[in-house]
Amino acid sequence: MKESMPIKADKLLPFGKNFRFVDSIIDYCEGEFIVTQKRVNKKDWFFKGHFPGRPVMPGHLIAEAMAQSCVLYFGKHGKKSAGRFFYMASSKTRFFNVVKPGNVLTIRVYPTKIVTKAGIFRAEVYVRDQLVAKGEFSVAVKK
C-alpha cells in the first residue's frame, strides 16, 4: 500500500459515532484484503448492560464490526465515504472467545466475490494472535 497507515475510518463509515465499530484501516490491498482495528474501551456504551461486573462485547456487535470492515473495503477503494450500506446476509458466523474491555480487535476481510458495489466477504477477528470470531458477509453499498 502506498499511503501511510493507519487511516481513520470515521470519514469513510456512514454511521454516527456511537455505532462505529471500526476505528482505523491498518492495511489494504485492492482486490485482496483489508485489515481494520477497533479498540474496545471500558467506557463503551454496551458494557453497561452486557454484563455488569463481567463486561463482554456482544457477539452481534463483533459481527457488526466485521460487516463494517466489509463496507470499508468499498470506501477505501473509492477513497471517499462508503455511502449507506445494506447488510444483506451473514453465514457461518462463529465465536470462539470473548472480547473484553481493553482488547484491540484486528479484523481481516477478504473479498470472495465483488459485483460493482456489492460483495461477499470472508472475515476473521483476532485479539492479539487469537482468532475470536469469523464469518461470511454479503453487503451492498448505495451512495
C-alpha positions, 0 to 999 in steps of 0.5 A, a space after each residue: 500500500 502506498 499511503 501511510 497507515 493507519 487511516 481513520 475510518 470515521 470519514 469513510 463509515 456512514 454511521 454516527 459515532 456511537 455505532 462505529 465499530 471500526 476505528 482505523 484501516 491498518 492495511 489494504 490491498 485492492 482486490 485482496 484484503 483489508 485489515 481494520 482495528 477497533 479498540 474496545 474501551 471500558 467506557 463503551 456504551 454496551 458494557 453497561 448492560 452486557 454484563 455488569 461486573 463481567 463486561 463482554 462485547 456482544 457477539 452481534 456487535 463483533 459481527 457488526 464490526 466485521 460487516 463494517 470492515 466489509 463496507 470499508 473495503 468499498 470506501 477505501 477503494 473509492 477513497 471517499 465515504 462508503 455511502 449507506 450500506 445494506 447488510 444483506 446476509 451473514 453465514 457461518 458466523 462463529 465465536 470462539 472467545 470473548 472480547 473484553 474491555 481493553 482488547 484491540 480487535 484486528 479484523 481481516 476481510 477478504 473479498 470472495 466475490 465483488 459485483 460493482 458495489 456489492 460483495 461477499 466477504 470472508 472475515 476473521 477477528 483476532 485479539 492479539 494472535 487469537 482468532 475470536 470470531 469469523 464469518 461470511 458477509 454479503 453487503 451492498 453499498 448505495 451512495 
